[in-house]
Amino acid sequence: MNLIICYTPLQVLIAEKIIELYPNERFYGVMLCSVKNKKFEYYAERLSLKCEQFFSMHQRTERFHLLKQIISLKCKFANLKFDKVFVASINDIQIQFILSSVRFNEFYTFDDGTANIAPSSVYYTPEPNTFIRRSINSLFRNKYSVEKLKALSKQHYTIYPDFPNIIENTTVIDLFNAQKSKDENLENEPITHILLGQPVYLEHDKNIRLAEKVIKDFNIELYLAHPREQYKLDDVSYIDTPLILEDYLAQEFSHRRCRIYTYFSSAVLNIKNPNIEVVALRIDTERPDFIECYKLLDKVGIKIIDIRE
C-alpha cells in the first residue's frame, strides 16, 4: 500500500492525478486541514473516495494542542509500512512526524503551489532552528527536515513544467487536460469579471478597503473568497461553491469568456484555457515572498497592473 498526504485542496487535485498513475496499487490517504471549512471538507471527501484507507485531521496551532496532535499522529502511524510515500508540504512538522513514524521503500514529492518554484520560499531557506523546535524534534524523534526529504525524493510531480523545482527529476501533471487553442466563436461574447479573494494583509480592514477599491475600479461582478478569509464584502456577488478556482473554471468557463483579477494567487498559474484572461494587481509591498510571486507571474506573461489603496 502507498501513503499520500495532502495539506490543501490543490494538493488533492494533484494527488488524484498521481493515484491515477498507479491504477493497480492501493492508497492510504491523509488530509491535514489547516482550516476548517466546506472547501477543505469537500476535497477531503474527494481524496477519501480515491483511497482504500483514509484519515483526516484539523490541525491546531496552539502549542499544547500541537504537541497532543503530534503524539496522536505518532501513535496512529507507528510502524505502519508503505511501499511508496507521496508528500507535498515537506516543511510541515506534523507531516515530518508521520514520516518519522512509518516505514517505506520509496519517497516522492509533489507541488505545494508556487512555494516550489519561488526561490525565497520555505523550501529554499533553512528551517527554524529554535530551542523549542530542536527540543520537540529530539523528544518525539523527528528524523526528517526539508533538506533531508528533498534529498530523499526519488521523483517530483509538478504542475509547473516551465520552472526549476525543489527536485530536479520532475514529472509533469496536467490537472485539467488544458485546451490549447482559442475559441474564435467566443470573440464577441461578454466577459465576466472575477476577483480572487486573498487576505494579503494581517488587518481585516485593510483587506476590505483594498478589495472594495478593486471591485469598483475594475467593475468586478463575481468574487471568489479565499479559504482563509474571515471578513465579508458588500456590493459584489460571491461565488458559492465548494470548488477551488481551477475546478470552478473548468466546470463553469470552459466555453465562456472571463477575466480573472488576482493579487498574486498561485492558482492563476494553473489556468491554461486561452479563453480566460488573467490580470495581476500589484500592491505596494516590500515583502520578498510577494515580490517573488509577481516576478513569477511576469515571467509567464501575465499582465500586471500597479494599484494603490
C-alpha positions in Angstrom: 0.0 0.0 0.0 1.1 3.6 -0.7 0.7 6.6 1.5 -0.3 10.0 0.1 -0.5 13.1 2.4 -2.4 16.3 1.4 -2.5 19.7 3.1 -4.6 21.8 0.7 -7.4 21.4 -1.8 -4.9 22.0 -4.7 -2.8 19.1 -3.4 -5.8 16.9 -3.5 -6.2 17.7 -7.2 -2.6 16.7 -7.8 -2.9 13.7 -5.6 -5.9 12.4 -7.7 -3.8 12.5 -10.8 -0.9 10.8 -9.1 -3.2 8.0 -7.8 -4.4 7.5 -11.4 -0.8 6.8 -12.5 -0.9 3.7 -10.2 -4.2 2.1 -11.1 -3.2 -1.3 -9.7 -1.9 0.0 -6.3 -3.8 0.7 -3.1 -3.6 4.1 -1.3 -3.9 5.3 2.3 -4.9 8.9 2.1 -4.2 11.6 4.8 -5.7 15.1 4.8 -4.3 17.5 7.3 -6.6 20.6 7.3 -5.1 23.9 8.4 -8.5 25.5 8.4 -12.0 24.0 8.8 -14.5 25.0 6.1 -16.6 23.5 3.3 -13.8 23.6 0.7 -11.4 21.5 2.8 -14.2 19.2 3.8 -15.2 18.7 0.1 -11.7 17.9 -1.1 -11.0 15.7 1.9 -14.1 13.7 0.9 -12.8 13.5 -2.7 -9.5 12.2 -1.6 -11.2 9.6 0.6 -13.1 8.2 -2.4 -9.8 7.6 -4.2 -8.2 5.7 -1.3 -8.8 2.3 0.4 -8.0 3.8 3.8 -8.3 7.4 4.8 -7.6 9.7 7.8 -8.3 13.4 8.2 -7.4 15.9 11.0 -8.0 19.6 11.6 -4.6 20.9 12.7 -4.3 23.0 15.8 -1.6 25.7 16.2 -1.7 26.3 19.9 1.5 24.7 21.4 -0.3 22.4 23.8 -2.7 21.1 21.2 0.1 20.8 18.6 2.1 18.5 20.9 -1.0 16.5 21.7 -1.7 16.0 17.9 2.0 15.0 17.3 1.7 12.3 20.0 -1.6 11.2 18.5 -0.2 11.0 15.0 2.9 9.1 16.1 0.7 6.5 17.8 -1.7 6.2 14.9 1.0 5.7 12.3 3.6 3.9 14.4 5.4 1.1 12.5 3.0 1.2 9.5 4.7 0.0 6.4 4.2 1.5 2.9 5.7 0.8 -0.5 5.6 4.4 -1.8 5.0 7.7 0.0 3.9 10.9 -1.7 4.1 14.3 0.1 3.9 18.0 -0.9 4.3 20.0 2.3 7.6 18.6 3.4 8.1 21.5 5.8 5.1 20.8 7.9 6.2 19.5 11.3 3.2 17.1 11.7 3.9 15.6 8.3 7.5 15.1 9.3 6.5 13.3 12.4 4.1 11.0 10.4 7.0 10.1 8.1 9.3 9.5 11.1 6.7 7.0 12.5 6.2 4.9 9.4 8.5 2.8 7.2 8.6 3.0 3.5 10.6 1.9 0.4 10.3 4.9 -1.9 9.7 8.6 -1.3 8.2 11.0 -3.8 7.2 14.7 -3.6 4.7 16.9 -5.5 3.9 20.6 -5.7 2.7 22.8 -2.9 1.8 25.8 -5.0 4.3 28.4 -6.1 6.4 27.7 -3.0 8.0 25.0 -5.1 9.2 27.4 -7.7 9.8 30.7 -5.7 13.4 30.9 -4.6 12.5 32.8 -1.4 10.0 30.2 -0.2 10.3 27.9 2.8 11.6 25.1 0.6 14.7 27.1 -0.3 15.5 28.6 3.1 16.8 27.0 6.3 14.1 25.6 8.7 13.7 27.3 12.1 16.4 26.1 14.5 15.0 27.4 17.7 15.5 25.7 21.0 11.8 24.8 21.2 11.9 23.2 17.7 15.1 21.3 18.5 13.5 20.1 21.7 10.3 18.9 20.1 12.3 17.1 17.3 14.5 15.4 19.9 11.7 14.5 22.3 9.4 13.0 19.7 12.2 11.7 17.4 11.6 13.6 14.3 14.1 12.1 11.8 13.4 14.5 8.9 13.9 18.0 7.8 13.1 19.8 4.5 16.6 19.2 3.2 16.6 15.5 4.2 13.3 15.0 2.4 14.4 16.8 -0.7 17.5 14.6 -0.9 15.3 11.5 -0.3 12.8 12.3 -3.0 13.1 9.9 -5.9 10.9 12.0 -8.2 8.8 15.2 -8.1 5.4 15.6 -9.7 4.8 19.2 -10.8 2.2 21.4 -12.4 4.8 24.0 -13.3 6.8 22.5 -16.2 8.5 25.7 -17.2 10.2 26.4 -13.9 13.0 24.8 -11.9 11.7 22.9 -8.9 12.9 21.8 -5.5 13.7 18.4 -7.1 15.5 18.2 -10.4 13.8 14.9 -11.5 10.3 16.0 -12.3 7.2 14.5 -14.0 4.6 16.9 -15.3 1.0 16.6 -14.1 -1.7 18.1 -16.3 -4.6 18.9 -14.0 -7.3 19.7 -16.5 -6.2 18.5 -19.9 -5.6 22.1 -20.9 -7.3 23.5 -24.0 -4.6 24.6 -26.5 -6.3 27.0 -28.9 -8.6 30.0 -28.5 -12.3 29.5 -29.4 -12.9 32.1 -32.1 -16.6 31.7 -31.7 -16.4 33.4 -28.3 -14.8 36.6 -29.6 -18.0 38.7 -29.4 -19.3 37.1 -26.2 -19.4 39.2 -23.0 -16.5 38.9 -20.5 -17.3 38.0 -16.8 -15.0 39.8 -14.4 -14.0 37.8 -11.3 -11.8 38.8 -8.4 -9.9 36.2 -6.4 -10.0 37.0 -2.7 -6.7 36.9 -0.9 -6.0 38.2 2.7 -2.8 39.9 1.8 -2.7 42.0 5.0 -3.0 40.9 8.6 -5.6 43.5 9.3 -9.1 42.7 8.0 -9.9 46.4 7.5 -7.0 46.9 5.1 -8.1 43.8 3.1 -11.6 45.1 2.9 -10.6 48.5 1.7 -8.3 47.1 -1.0 -11.0 44.7 -2.3 -13.6 47.4 -2.3 -11.4 49.6 -4.4 -10.6 46.8 -6.9 -14.3 45.9 -7.2 -15.2 49.5 -8.0 -12.2 50.3 -10.3 -12.4 47.1 -12.4 -16.2 46.6 -12.5 -15.9 43.2 -10.7 -19.1 41.1 -11.0 -18.1 37.9 -9.1 -15.9 37.3 -6.0 -14.3 34.0 -5.1 -13.3 34.2 -1.4 -10.1 32.7 -0.2 -10.5 29.8 2.3 -8.7 31.9 5.0 -10.9 35.0 4.7 -12.7 36.0 7.9 -14.4 39.1 6.6 -17.4 39.9 4.3 -17.6 42.3 1.4 -20.6 44.3 0.2 -21.6 45.3 -3.4 -20.3 42.1 -5.1 -21.8 38.7 -5.7 -20.0 35.9 -4.0 -19.3 32.6 -5.9 -20.9 30.0 -3.7 -19.0 26.7 -4.5 -17.0 24.1 -2.7 -14.6 24.1 -5.6 -11.3 25.9 -5.7 -10.6 28.2 -8.7 -9.1 25.6 -11.1 -12.1 23.2 -10.6 -14.6 26.0 -10.8 -13.3 27.5 -14.1 -13.0 24.1 -15.7 -16.7 23.5 -15.0 -18.2 27.0 -15.5 -16.0 28.7 -18.0 -14.6 26.1 -20.3 -16.7 27.6 -23.2 -17.3 31.1 -21.9 -15.0 34.2 -21.6 -13.9 35.6 -18.3 -11.2 37.8 -16.9 -9.6 36.8 -13.6 -8.2 39.5 -11.3 -5.7 38.5 -8.6 -3.1 40.0 -6.4 -0.6 37.1 -6.6 -2.5 33.9 -6.3 -0.6 30.9 -7.4 -3.8 29.4 -8.7 -3.7 31.6 -11.8 -0.5 29.8 -12.9 -2.6 26.7 -13.4 -5.1 28.3 -15.7 -4.4 27.0 -19.2 -7.6 27.9 -21.1 -6.8 30.6 -23.7 -10.4 32.0 -23.4 -9.6 33.0 -19.8 -7.6 36.2 -19.3 -5.6 36.8 -16.1 -4.7 40.2 -14.7 -2.4 40.6 -11.6 -2.9 43.6 -9.4 0.4 44.6 -7.8 0.1 46.2 -4.4 2.8 48.3 -2.8 4.8 45.8 -0.8 8.4 45.1 0.4 7.7 41.5 1.3 10.2 39.3 -0.6 7.7 36.4 -1.0 5.1 38.8 -2.5 7.7 40.3 -4.8 8.8 36.9 -5.9 5.3 35.9 -6.8 4.9 39.0 -9.0 8.2 38.0 -10.7 6.8 34.5 -11.4 3.5 36.0 -12.8 5.5 38.3 -15.1 7.7 35.5 -16.3 4.8 33.5 -17.6 3.4 36.6 -19.4 0.5 37.6 -17.1 -0.5 41.2 -17.3 0.4 43.2 -14.2 -1.3 46.5 -13.2 0.1 48.5 -10.3 -2.6 49.7 -7.8 -2.6 51.9 -4.7 -5.1 52.0 -1.9 
